[in-house]
Amino acid sequence: MLQEPLDETQKMEYLKKYSRHFGVSEQEAEYFMGEEIVSTDTYDPADERINILYKDGTVKDIAEASDMLNINVLTKIVYKDYFCYWRL
């Protein structure tokens, strides 16, 4: 996992290394590495609700039920870049 996307010069270094090592073109060498951005949001009150059922039978949304949970923290979308490659 990366904090930021891999820059193009680093990618080109991998491509050249694979091309030399395996005797393939740089275009074919791209199959030995991959990159993607993944995202996650813990809680989206518009999509789904997390309800807490109390012993007395009442039901409250988790954001209302807990003073320890901050709805802004729960609804924050986190993006991560990942780069996978064949280690030589």
C-alpha angles and dihedrals in degrees: 000000000000133000090218134018116276111261122244096250092058091048091050090052090056092046093051092046092051092044092055095040098048099029094238135126120269088249091057090044089064088078089070093064139039141183135195142165116233126190135193135187117194098207134006111185090197091057104035140359128220107210127193117213113210126208090251090059098254119133125211134179112254092243090056095039099056127054088190095063119080111207090211090060093046094050097045113119113224121205123199130183119215132190122192124189143166108261113226 
